[in-house]
Amino acid sequence: MEIRKGDFPPKSTVPPKARLLAILYFPLSIFLVVSCASPGEPVERKPPTPTTITDLSATQIGNDVTLAFTLPRDSVEKRQLQQSPTIQVYRDFEAPPAAGSSTAAAAPAKPTLLLTIPSAMVDRYSVQGRVQFVDPLVKEDFVPVDGREAVYTVRTFVSPKKISANSNVASLIIFPAPDPIANLKAEITPSGVALSWIPPQTTIIGTAPRVAFYRIYRAESGADATPATGASPATEAENLKPKVPFARIAEPATPPYTDTQTELGKTYIYTVRTVSQFPGVQLESLDSNLATVTPKDIFPPSAPQNLVIVFVPAATGAPAHLEISWAINPETDIAGYNIYRAEAQGHPGTRLNSDLLLTPAFRDMNVVPGREYSYTVTAVDRSGNESPASASATGSIPAESQ
């Protein structure tokens, strides 16, 4: 076999000490690579258990019970929840506690599930950081009719295997509320907005109880707001888009009621609720229909009074004429007066002034001696409303004064 030059590999330039270290560390590096590449035993992460709700409250308005509480954000393991938990609402009915009893209601051993709110739908019930849920009571919920105690609790969970503990108990004695007022009307009057309605006569199960008083609520709306025909009060309120929330303005014992604290040109929305007195409880009904009105000054002033005609003889530089005067109108928004003259009583006559008279007086220089004239006066307010004519008064210049 022929051996040619160059068939041998080139002589290594790596120092002997480096080669020794490479030989020693090579098995260790293989072990580390293999160890890192091999999957270890999976670490089990247990589903979180939400913390217990402690601020559950229940309030009845009308035949609805509104529950409110703060949704838990953390787990009992002190970890932040990564999503809104599912909510379970429980409701049971108990006999009302004895009169004078201060014993708080306890959660039933096996509470009855009323409904479940899935995690994806929780946002629909969130109002300013709190969950609000309305439980609409039905006729059967009020039997027997002498009052029942509704007991509510709430639980939450991220995983059905890890349900939170029961919330605090929210209980209340429920009564059938009077039906909402359905015929609220608002009318513009000289003294304000007059509200009228017919007291309700029935409840969901029978005759309405005696009304202790009424609560009137008012909100302001844009000038172009119009209620949706046939819409529910909630829908109407949304369509009207009040600038401010409804505020309670009065608690009259009986209808009607006049709101004198209004401004011309503003649009107001009204709703009325009844308040009934039950043993130890005042129950407010749901909202009436909404009544919307924009106060405007459509009422003319009263007719001027005490019209007087005085003949003034001719004097140096001034012909004979008639001086007309009358009493100042009592209204505070009078802009001026108009004066009318006719040559026969019972006729409307012709207006003599081109601009409104700012004072209750007029000098008629254009009269013909020997003729009798009939005068009337009207008052005009700042909204342009003109009053009825005053009682007429007659005057003339004697023919010999010509």
PAKOLLO-693070 format. One record per residue (C-alpha): x, y, z; residue number from 1. Coordinates in Angstrom, 3 decimals, padded with zeros to 6 digits. Layout:
N
+----------+----------+----------+-----+
!       xx !       yy !       zz ! pos !
+----------+----------+----------+-----+
!        X !        Y !        Z ! NUM !
...
+----------+----------+----------+-----+
This chain:
402
+----------+----------+----------+-----+
!       xx !       yy !       zz ! pos !
+----------+----------+----------+-----+
!  000.000 !  000.000 !  000.000 !   1 !
!  001.273 !  003.368 ! -000.937 !   2 !
!  001.549 !  005.937 !  001.790 !   3 !
!  001.371 !  009.443 !  000.545 !   4 !
!  002.357 !  012.629 !  002.273 !   5 !
! -000.538 !  014.456 !  003.733 !   6 !
! -002.678 !  011.414 !  004.604 !   7 !
! -001.916 !  011.863 !  008.290 !   8 !
! -004.096 !  014.321 !  010.284 !   9 !
! -002.461 !  017.524 !  011.312 !  10 !
! -000.843 !  017.589 !  014.669 !  11 !
! -003.151 !  018.972 !  017.425 !  12 !
! -002.344 !  022.374 !  018.877 !  13 !
! -004.585 !  021.937 !  022.020 !  14 !
! -002.515 !  021.835 !  025.177 !  15 !
! -002.466 !  018.501 !  027.000 !  16 !
! -004.013 !  020.012 !  030.157 !  17 !
! -007.021 !  021.344 !  028.222 !  18 !
! -007.541 !  017.957 !  026.589 !  19 !
! -007.564 !  016.314 !  030.033 !  20 !
! -010.219 !  018.741 !  031.342 !  21 !
! -012.393 !  018.146 !  028.290 !  22 !
! -012.238 !  014.410 !  028.829 !  23 !
! -013.225 !  014.780 !  032.490 !  24 !
! -016.155 !  017.213 !  031.942 !  25 !
! -017.678 !  015.565 !  028.888 !  26 !
! -019.629 !  012.859 !  030.799 !  27 !
! -020.917 !  015.510 !  033.254 !  28 !
! -022.214 !  017.721 !  030.437 !  29 !
! -024.016 !  014.806 !  028.848 !  30 !
! -025.699 !  014.058 !  032.204 !  31 !
! -026.852 !  017.664 !  032.596 !  32 !
! -028.272 !  017.849 !  029.072 !  33 !
! -030.111 !  014.589 !  029.516 !  34 !
! -031.436 !  015.691 !  032.911 !  35 !
! -032.746 !  019.013 !  031.575 !  36 !
! -034.329 !  017.458 !  028.526 !  37 !
! -036.206 !  014.825 !  030.475 !  38 !
! -039.634 !  016.006 !  031.787 !  39 !
! -039.991 !  015.769 !  035.521 !  40 !
! -043.078 !  014.863 !  037.513 !  41 !
! -045.899 !  017.478 !  036.847 !  42 !
! -046.529 !  019.947 !  039.686 !  43 !
! -050.248 !  019.852 !  040.572 !  44 !
! -051.805 !  023.366 !  040.927 !  45 !
! -054.972 !  023.136 !  042.968 !  46 !
! -057.953 !  025.282 !  041.891 !  47 !
! -058.444 !  028.299 !  044.188 !  48 !
! -061.253 !  028.604 !  046.699 !  49 !
! -062.695 !  032.158 !  046.681 !  50 !
! -062.829 !  034.010 !  049.969 !  51 !
! -066.160 !  034.205 !  051.773 !  52 !
! -068.581 !  037.045 !  050.976 !  53 !
! -069.296 !  038.998 !  054.161 !  54 !
! -071.357 !  042.017 !  053.013 !  55 !
! -074.457 !  040.474 !  051.437 !  56 !
! -077.532 !  042.700 !  051.847 !  57 !
! -081.169 !  042.296 !  050.800 !  58 !
! -083.727 !  045.088 !  050.256 !  59 !
! -087.327 !  044.842 !  049.085 !  60 !
! -088.747 !  047.525 !  046.769 !  61 !
! -092.090 !  046.653 !  045.282 !  62 !
! -092.211 !  042.894 !  044.823 !  63 !
! -088.493 !  042.753 !  043.995 !  64 !
! -085.723 !  041.870 !  046.429 !  65 !
! -082.376 !  043.371 !  045.456 !  66 !
! -079.267 !  041.541 !  046.657 !  67 !
! -075.948 !  043.376 !  046.740 !  68 !
! -072.456 !  042.212 !  047.687 !  69 !
! -068.785 !  042.621 !  046.812 !  70 !
! -067.383 !  039.910 !  044.572 !  71 !
! -064.269 !  038.190 !  046.018 !  72 !
! -061.000 !  038.970 !  044.253 !  73 !
! -058.714 !  036.627 !  046.170 !  74 !
! -058.688 !  033.018 !  047.263 !  75 !
! -058.387 !  031.602 !  050.760 !  76 !
! -054.852 !  030.592 !  049.719 !  77 !
! -054.152 !  034.332 !  049.371 !  78 !
! -053.827 !  034.178 !  045.597 !  79 !
! -055.536 !  036.646 !  043.294 !  80 !
! -058.357 !  035.105 !  041.274 !  81 !
! -057.600 !  035.176 !  037.566 !  82 !
! -061.273 !  035.391 !  036.556 !  83 !
! -064.645 !  036.312 !  037.988 !  84 !
! -066.003 !  033.363 !  039.941 !  85 !
! -069.352 !  031.739 !  039.240 !  86 !
! -072.069 !  032.857 !  041.688 !  87 !
! -074.672 !  030.667 !  043.335 !  88 !
! -077.621 !  032.390 !  045.026 !  89 !
! -079.631 !  030.474 !  047.618 !  90 !
! -083.062 !  031.400 !  048.964 !  91 !
! -085.304 !  029.829 !  051.582 !  92 !
! -088.486 !  030.934 !  053.335 !  93 !
! -089.021 !  030.753 !  057.069 !  94 !
! -091.773 !  031.729 !  059.472 !  95 !
! -091.340 !  035.331 !  060.630 !  96 !
! -089.587 !  035.720 !  063.992 !  97 !
! -091.656 !  036.398 !  067.066 !  98 !
! -092.423 !  040.017 !  067.847 !  99 !
! -089.559 !  041.636 !  069.710 ! 100 !
! -087.151 !  038.818 !  068.884 ! 101 !
! -083.598 !  039.935 !  068.128 ! 102 !
! -082.349 !  036.532 !  067.014 ! 103 !
! -080.751 !  036.772 !  063.577 ! 104 !
! -081.781 !  034.280 !  060.934 ! 105 !
! -079.420 !  031.359 !  060.422 ! 106 !
! -078.472 !  029.761 !  057.138 ! 107 !
! -080.412 !  026.547 !  056.468 ! 108 !
! -078.423 !  023.317 !  056.761 ! 109 !
! -079.258 !  022.567 !  053.127 ! 110 !
! -080.021 !  025.883 !  051.415 ! 111 !
! -082.142 !  025.881 !  048.278 ! 112 !
! -080.344 !  026.981 !  045.115 ! 113 !
! -082.235 !  029.833 !  043.470 ! 114 !
! -079.995 !  030.379 !  040.453 ! 115 !
! -076.432 !  030.267 !  039.170 ! 116 !
! -074.728 !  033.206 !  037.457 ! 117 !
! -071.938 !  031.898 !  035.208 ! 118 !
! -068.557 !  033.567 !  035.332 ! 119 !
! -068.988 !  034.982 !  031.817 ! 120 !
! -072.196 !  036.795 !  032.843 ! 121 !
! -071.076 !  038.307 !  036.144 ! 122 !
! -070.179 !  041.642 !  034.522 ! 123 !
! -073.831 !  042.140 !  033.585 ! 124 !
! -074.702 !  042.322 !  037.269 ! 125 !
! -071.823 !  044.566 !  038.368 ! 126 !
! -072.680 !  048.115 !  039.401 ! 127 !
! -069.885 !  050.380 !  040.655 ! 128 !
! -067.754 !  047.477 !  041.815 ! 129 !
! -070.577 !  045.571 !  043.510 ! 130 !
! -072.786 !  042.777 !  042.258 ! 131 !
! -076.507 !  043.565 !  042.242 ! 132 !
! -079.086 !  040.895 !  041.543 ! 133 !
! -082.867 !  041.362 !  041.554 ! 134 !
! -085.056 !  038.490 !  042.726 ! 135 !
! -088.598 !  039.115 !  041.399 ! 136 !
! -091.046 !  037.611 !  043.873 ! 137 !
! -094.172 !  035.904 !  042.570 ! 138 !
! -097.630 !  035.393 !  044.035 ! 139 !
! -096.773 !  032.047 !  045.619 ! 140 !
! -093.863 !  033.586 !  047.530 ! 141 !
! -096.298 !  035.616 !  049.681 ! 142 !
! -098.348 !  032.662 !  050.928 ! 143 !
! -099.177 !  032.680 !  053.799 ! 144 !
! -100.218 !  036.323 !  053.623 ! 145 !
! -099.263 !  037.316 !  057.191 ! 146 !
! -095.606 !  037.715 !  056.242 ! 147 !
! -092.710 !  035.385 !  055.551 ! 148 !
! -089.000 !  035.726 !  056.148 ! 149 !
! -086.837 !  035.309 !  053.062 ! 150 !
! -083.335 !  034.048 !  053.881 ! 151 !
! -080.556 !  034.548 !  051.317 ! 152 !
! -076.969 !  033.271 !  051.138 ! 153 !
! -074.384 !  033.312 !  048.352 ! 154 !
! -071.471 !  031.094 !  047.382 ! 155 !
! -068.857 !  031.452 !  044.634 ! 156 !
! -066.393 !  029.166 !  042.903 ! 157 !
! -063.839 !  029.000 !  040.129 ! 158 !
! -063.946 !  025.201 !  040.129 ! 159 !
! -067.026 !  023.250 !  041.309 ! 160 !
! -064.635 !  021.224 !  043.429 ! 161 !
! -063.635 !  024.304 !  045.433 ! 162 !
! -066.785 !  026.190 !  046.441 ! 163 !
! -066.494 !  029.022 !  048.914 ! 164 !
! -068.102 !  028.962 !  052.329 ! 165 !
! -071.587 !  030.403 !  052.804 ! 166 !
! -071.771 !  034.183 !  052.812 ! 167 !
! -073.313 !  036.045 !  055.701 ! 168 !
! -077.092 !  035.609 !  055.889 ! 169 !
! -079.290 !  038.406 !  054.523 ! 170 !
! -082.894 !  038.030 !  055.654 ! 171 !
! -086.000 !  040.184 !  055.548 ! 172 !
! -089.734 !  039.821 !  056.075 ! 173 !
! -091.484 !  040.177 !  052.722 ! 174 !
! -094.919 !  041.703 !  052.108 ! 175 !
! -096.923 !  042.186 !  048.892 ! 176 !
! -096.424 !  045.758 !  047.694 ! 177 !
! -099.166 !  047.884 !  046.102 ! 178 !
! -099.174 !  047.813 !  042.329 ! 179 !
! -097.121 !  050.630 !  040.746 ! 180 !
! -099.023 !  053.829 !  039.966 ! 181 !
! -099.893 !  053.733 !  036.266 ! 182 !
! -101.545 !  057.104 !  035.631 ! 183 !
! -099.130 !  059.799 !  036.788 ! 184 !
! -099.750 !  063.085 !  034.964 ! 185 !
! -097.786 !  066.341 !  034.965 ! 186 !
! -099.326 !  069.675 !  033.955 ! 187 !
! -097.955 !  073.193 !  033.742 ! 188 !
! -099.705 !  075.664 !  036.037 ! 189 !
! -098.942 !  079.288 !  036.944 ! 190 !
! -097.497 !  078.165 !  040.290 ! 191 !
! -095.409 !  075.194 !  039.036 ! 192 !
! -095.722 !  071.622 !  037.783 ! 193 !
! -098.887 !  069.947 !  039.105 ! 194 !
! -098.634 !  066.162 !  039.537 ! 195 !
! -101.747 !  064.020 !  039.851 ! 196 !
! -102.358 !  060.278 !  040.141 ! 197 !
! -104.859 !  057.716 !  041.389 ! 198 !
! -103.832 !  055.660 !  044.455 ! 199 !
! -103.306 !  051.936 !  043.702 ! 200 !
! -106.085 !  049.593 !  044.725 ! 201 !
! -104.519 !  046.108 !  044.497 ! 202 !
! -101.407 !  044.035 !  045.150 ! 203 !
! -100.159 !  040.839 !  043.538 ! 204 !
! -102.397 !  038.812 !  045.881 ! 205 !
! -105.348 !  041.072 !  046.702 ! 206 !
! -106.402 !  044.452 !  048.074 ! 207 !
! -103.756 !  047.092 !  048.539 ! 208 !
! -102.930 !  048.154 !  052.113 ! 209 !
! -103.383 !  051.708 !  053.301 ! 210 !
! -100.848 !  054.091 !  051.815 ! 211 !
! -098.881 !  055.884 !  054.521 ! 212 !
! -097.533 !  058.523 !  052.121 ! 213 !
! -096.017 !  058.944 !  048.680 ! 214 !
! -092.452 !  059.601 !  047.565 ! 215 !
! -091.945 !  061.862 !  044.567 ! 216 !
! -088.714 !  061.642 !  042.584 ! 217 !
! -087.495 !  064.077 !  039.951 ! 218 !
! -084.639 !  064.174 !  037.447 ! 219 !
! -083.578 !  066.644 !  034.773 ! 220 !
! -083.298 !  065.694 !  031.135 ! 221 !
! -082.125 !  067.274 !  027.901 ! 222 !
! -084.575 !  069.530 !  026.127 ! 223 !
! -084.911 !  067.065 !  023.243 ! 224 !
! -085.643 !  064.026 !  025.431 ! 225 !
! -088.876 !  062.204 !  024.652 ! 226 !
! -090.143 !  059.035 !  026.340 ! 227 !
! -090.550 !  055.878 !  024.304 ! 228 !
! -094.219 !  055.081 !  023.783 ! 229 !
! -095.238 !  051.973 !  025.697 ! 230 !
! -091.769 !  051.466 !  027.162 ! 231 !
! -091.221 !  050.266 !  030.702 ! 232 !
! -090.087 !  052.826 !  033.313 ! 233 !
! -086.547 !  051.459 !  033.137 ! 234 !
! -086.507 !  051.756 !  029.343 ! 235 !
! -088.047 !  055.222 !  029.445 ! 236 !
! -085.445 !  056.381 !  031.946 ! 237 !
! -082.678 !  055.077 !  029.677 ! 238 !
! -084.141 !  056.784 !  026.623 ! 239 !
! -084.582 !  060.072 !  028.449 ! 240 !
! -081.008 !  059.963 !  029.735 ! 241 !
! -081.367 !  062.200 !  032.800 ! 242 !
! -078.496 !  064.584 !  033.413 ! 243 !
! -078.612 !  063.786 !  037.127 ! 244 !
! -079.985 !  060.791 !  039.036 ! 245 !
! -083.542 !  060.852 !  040.330 ! 246 !
! -083.744 !  062.734 !  043.613 ! 247 !
! -086.519 !  062.570 !  046.198 ! 248 !
! -088.197 !  065.978 !  046.372 ! 249 !
! -091.328 !  065.459 !  048.473 ! 250 !
! -093.398 !  063.034 !  050.558 ! 251 !
! -097.023 !  064.180 !  050.368 ! 252 !
! -099.730 !  062.261 !  052.240 ! 253 !
! -102.210 !  062.440 !  049.358 ! 254 !
! -102.330 !  063.508 !  045.709 ! 255 !
! -102.084 !  065.948 !  044.009 ! 256 !
! -098.758 !  067.712 !  044.511 ! 257 !
! -097.354 !  070.891 !  042.924 ! 258 !
! -093.603 !  071.234 !  042.377 ! 259 !
! -092.862 !  074.942 !  042.712 ! 260 !
! -089.072 !  074.570 !  042.472 ! 261 !
! -088.799 !  074.432 !  038.676 ! 262 !
! -087.194 !  076.612 !  036.038 ! 263 !
! -088.703 !  077.632 !  032.723 ! 264 !
! -087.249 !  075.835 !  029.722 ! 265 !
! -085.838 !  072.847 !  031.629 ! 266 !
! -087.237 !  069.362 !  031.032 ! 267 !
! -088.166 !  067.395 !  034.150 ! 268 !
! -088.962 !  063.702 !  034.592 ! 269 !
! -091.135 !  062.601 !  037.510 ! 270 !
! -091.950 !  059.253 !  039.069 ! 271 !
! -093.991 !  058.484 !  042.202 ! 272 !
! -093.870 !  055.532 !  044.610 ! 273 !
! -096.298 !  054.568 !  047.337 ! 274 !
! -095.064 !  053.786 !  050.839 ! 275 !
! -097.159 !  051.302 !  052.827 ! 276 !
! -096.827 !  050.633 !  056.549 ! 277 !
! -096.537 !  046.992 !  057.621 ! 278 !
! -095.635 !  045.728 !  061.118 ! 279 !
! -092.197 !  047.155 !  061.706 ! 280 !
! -091.608 !  047.774 !  057.990 ! 281 !
! -092.259 !  050.585 !  055.530 ! 282 !
! -092.478 !  049.123 !  052.033 ! 283 !
! -091.913 !  051.284 !  048.967 ! 284 !
! -093.547 !  050.331 !  045.677 ! 285 !
! -091.866 !  050.220 !  042.291 ! 286 !
! -091.756 !  053.331 !  040.100 ! 287 !
! -094.880 !  054.714 !  038.524 ! 288 !
! -094.988 !  055.558 !  034.847 ! 289 !
! -092.704 !  058.464 !  034.007 ! 290 !
! -094.217 !  061.915 !  033.483 ! 291 !
! -092.146 !  064.377 !  031.482 ! 292 !
! -092.798 !  068.102 !  031.225 ! 293 !
! -090.967 !  071.260 !  030.159 ! 294 !
! -092.323 !  074.268 !  032.086 ! 295 !
! -093.081 !  077.237 !  029.876 ! 296 !
! -094.769 !  080.535 !  030.631 ! 297 !
! -098.038 !  080.171 !  028.735 ! 298 !
! -100.163 !  082.087 !  031.217 ! 299 !
! -101.017 !  085.721 !  030.453 ! 300 !
! -101.040 !  088.411 !  033.144 ! 301 !
! -104.261 !  089.625 !  034.665 ! 302 !
! -106.160 !  092.436 !  032.973 ! 303 !
! -105.077 !  095.940 !  034.076 ! 304 !
! -107.377 !  097.685 !  036.522 ! 305 !
! -108.598 !  101.219 !  037.332 ! 306 !
! -108.397 !  102.741 !  033.841 ! 307 !
! -108.940 !  106.515 !  034.096 ! 308 !
! -109.430 !  109.098 !  031.249 ! 309 !
! -108.750 !  112.790 !  031.999 ! 310 !
! -109.437 !  115.708 !  029.591 ! 311 !
! -106.575 !  118.216 !  029.440 ! 312 !
! -107.517 !  121.634 !  027.912 ! 313 !
! -105.325 !  123.325 !  025.366 ! 314 !
! -102.447 !  125.356 !  026.723 ! 315 !
! -099.675 !  127.455 !  025.233 ! 316 !
! -097.859 !  125.237 !  022.743 ! 317 !
! -100.026 !  122.163 !  023.475 ! 318 !
! -103.417 !  121.274 !  022.022 ! 319 !
! -106.235 !  119.771 !  024.059 ! 320 !
! -105.743 !  116.042 !  024.635 ! 321 !
! -106.653 !  113.050 !  026.814 ! 322 !
! -104.460 !  111.666 !  029.605 ! 323 !
! -104.997 !  107.891 !  030.195 ! 324 !
! -103.638 !  106.067 !  033.267 ! 325 !
! -104.194 !  102.750 !  035.105 ! 326 !
! -102.894 !  100.718 !  038.042 ! 327 !
! -099.624 !  098.797 !  037.816 ! 328 !
! -100.129 !  095.061 !  037.319 ! 329 !
! -099.201 !  092.869 !  040.313 ! 330 !
! -097.171 !  090.324 !  038.280 ! 331 !
! -093.399 !  090.582 !  038.587 ! 332 !
! -092.612 !  089.710 !  034.946 ! 333 !
! -094.540 !  092.504 !  033.213 ! 334 !
! -092.660 !  093.789 !  030.165 ! 335 !
! -095.096 !  096.589 !  029.293 ! 336 !
! -098.597 !  097.593 !  028.216 ! 337 !
! -100.638 !  098.107 !  025.048 ! 338 !
! -103.434 !  100.684 !  024.706 ! 339 !
! -106.325 !  100.373 !  022.254 ! 340 !
! -108.819 !  103.030 !  021.079 ! 341 !
! -112.193 !  102.583 !  019.412 ! 342 !
! -114.902 !  105.100 !  018.429 ! 343 !
! -117.629 !  102.798 !  019.719 ! 344 !
! -117.783 !  100.667 !  022.831 ! 345 !
! -117.616 !  096.894 !  022.352 ! 346 !
! -115.162 !  097.108 !  019.471 ! 347 !
! -111.546 !  095.913 !  019.909 ! 348 !
! -110.166 !  099.146 !  018.597 ! 349 !
! -106.761 !  100.006 !  017.198 ! 350 !
! -103.508 !  099.837 !  019.108 ! 351 !
! -102.067 !  103.314 !  019.577 ! 352 !
! -098.530 !  102.467 !  020.732 ! 353 !
! -095.871 !  101.028 !  018.391 ! 354 !
! -093.659 !  099.842 !  021.266 ! 355 !
! -094.691 !  098.510 !  024.643 ! 356 !
! -095.494 !  101.233 !  027.166 ! 357 !
! -093.098 !  100.882 !  030.071 ! 358 !
! -095.231 !  102.914 !  032.467 ! 359 !
! -098.996 !  102.777 !  033.145 ! 360 !
! -099.792 !  106.031 !  031.374 ! 361 !
! -100.468 !  107.348 !  027.844 ! 362 !
! -101.191 !  110.763 !  026.324 ! 363 !
! -103.538 !  110.675 !  023.304 ! 364 !
! -102.809 !  113.797 !  021.265 ! 365 !
! -104.662 !  112.628 !  018.139 ! 366 !
! -108.276 !  113.092 !  019.136 ! 367 !
! -110.941 !  115.061 !  017.314 ! 368 !
! -112.979 !  117.450 !  019.450 ! 369 !
! -116.592 !  116.491 !  019.732 ! 370 !
! -116.012 !  112.744 !  019.300 ! 371 !
! -116.185 !  110.187 !  022.068 ! 372 !
! -113.530 !  107.467 !  022.282 ! 373 !
! -113.420 !  104.138 !  024.108 ! 374 !
! -110.098 !  102.935 !  025.518 ! 375 !
! -108.845 !  099.560 !  026.814 ! 376 !
! -105.413 !  098.456 !  028.077 ! 377 !
! -103.630 !  095.080 !  028.136 ! 378 !
! -100.492 !  093.927 !  029.975 ! 379 !
! -097.732 !  091.871 !  028.299 ! 380 !
! -095.242 !  089.695 !  030.225 ! 381 !
! -091.631 !  088.892 !  029.298 ! 382 !
! -092.707 !  085.661 !  027.572 ! 383 !
! -094.943 !  087.622 !  025.210 ! 384 !
! -098.242 !  086.597 !  026.812 ! 385 !
! -100.834 !  089.367 !  026.529 ! 386 !
! -103.523 !  089.758 !  029.153 ! 387 !
! -107.238 !  090.157 !  028.530 ! 388 !
! -108.348 !  093.737 !  027.907 ! 389 !
! -109.147 !  095.939 !  030.856 ! 390 !
! -112.609 !  097.309 !  031.399 ! 391 !
! -113.171 !  100.080 !  028.872 ! 392 !
! -113.246 !  103.742 !  029.753 ! 393 !
! -114.532 !  106.588 !  027.562 ! 394 !
! -113.267 !  110.094 !  027.031 ! 395 !
! -113.736 !  113.035 !  024.679 ! 396 !
! -112.694 !  116.588 !  023.983 ! 397 !
! -115.529 !  119.142 !  023.974 ! 398 !
! -116.215 !  120.629 !  020.550 ! 399 !
! -115.853 !  124.198 !  021.837 ! 400 !
! -112.226 !  123.477 !  022.822 ! 401 !
! -111.265 !  123.284 !  019.129 ! 402 !
+----------+----------+----------+-----+
